[in-house]
Amino acid sequence: MGQTGVAAAIRTTKKSSAWFSVIGITVGMLLGIVVALNLLAIGAHVLQPLFPGLRPRTPQGLTILFATGSALGESLTLFVLWRILRKRGDSLERMGLWRQSPLAGWLAAVAVAAFFVIPAIRGHHTGAHLPLAQILFAPTFFHIYTALALGCGAGLCEEVFFRGYLMTRLADAGYGNIVQVIASGLFFGLAHSLYALNAGIHTAIDIMLHTALFGGLFAVVYLLSRRSLGPCILGHFLNDSIVLPWVFLQMFHGR
């Protein structure tokens, strides 16, 4: 094989490896959440000291279990990813975890979060107005806990997975920003297919399309932030901590 053929073979292998990593992080996160949810469903009594009135079959109980399971599953996946990167001599820092961002990145992150939060508060996406007065002025322990679990778990872990890791792996393989943004949004949407377990197929598709747009926009924020994850984590946290506790409550009420 000539020099050109060898170079082409190396590039092909590198690109294949990058897509394998992209699929792997998506499947890995889903498996982590499923495992954590099943363990919590079996041992739901471990949450009783925190929530004395917790009844697992109620919408509030299911929301607590799902928020806890998601945070634990994503944290487990993040730990595994960190160990793999460390073994390979790579790091989360290279992917932007502690990198400084210009002001434009922070402003873009807040703007994207507002783009999703404001319609949700007005009921455009959830089908019901979120209790803004309670969110701002009279939050319950249930709301504080689920907001922190969902906001911190997803805000940190999912941004590391689908912005930092995914986009860096594709960049390493030679893909441009457009492919990175599209892939980030697409796989982020697919990673939320677990919603299909608690919603009809049409609702599940709508949610995945909505989250794909969310992921794509935060991929743009990541680029505007010069590949710093800080603004993406902040914007993701704001969206999930404000909106998701009530979205899950409404979703489980329909079961």
C-alpha angles and dihedrals in degrees: 000000000000127000092265092051092049092050091049091050091051092050091048092051091047092050092047090050091051093053090045088055091049092052091042095055091048094050091040093056092048092049091048092054094045092051092048093047092051092048091050092046088055095044102030088141089078088074094051095092089057095042109029092180095046115139109181096212095056122091090249092049092048090049091052092048093047093047092048094044093048093050093047094044094048092045090052090050091049090052091051091048091050091052092049092049092047091051089053093048092251129118145203088240090067088056092056106267095137099016118127118245131210118244090258090066094053093046091048091050093052091046093052091047090051090048089063102030100051096054089046091053089050090050099247095128103023100045091234135062113259114238095255095172091055093044093053106031111016110029116171125221087253091057095044092049097046092042092054094042094049097036098046096037096049097030093058106026101039093046090051090048103042103027108025103031101028097045094042092051091050091046089051088054091054101258118146129236095268093058090045093053094046093046092047092054095041097050092040088057092047090050088064094059089112086082086074088073091067101031140049120268094259092050091046092052090048090051093048092049090048092050091045088058089046091052094046093052092049088049086060089048088053090055093045088051090056089250095308114146095204098088092042091052091049094048093045091048092051092052098045098040093051101038113024102065089060095039090056092046090054092044094052091045086065094057 
